[in-house]
Amino acid sequence: MPKRIKVEELPEFDAAPYLEDEASIAAFLTDILDTNDASLLASALGDIARARGMTEIARSAGITREALYRALRPGSAPRFDTVSRVCGALGVRLVAMPVQG
């Protein structure tokens, strides 16, 4: 009989180590944006900022490090201004495209 895996015993997934370049970051953000979940977007931007270095991203975005952590924690709902500044600091931009299908 196969061993059963208990979901609560699995380690929490951390995307940050896989966000190595602009292409992987753009693909990650595109998939996140497809969910239409603002809290998930905030969390994903937090993953990317951690991959790049929170202190440097905060400085580039003109936000304190502590405020950046608060704004991008899972379950948060940052203002669009914050999302826009963080995206600029990360070197990415959000792009509108027509819905296909």
Buried (B, 14 or more C-beta within 10 A) or exposed (E): EEEEEEEEEEEEEEBEEEBEEEEBBBEBBEEBBEEEEEBBBBBBBBBBBBBBEBEEBBBBBEBEBEEBBBBBEEEBEBEEEBBBBBBBBBEBEEEEEEEEE
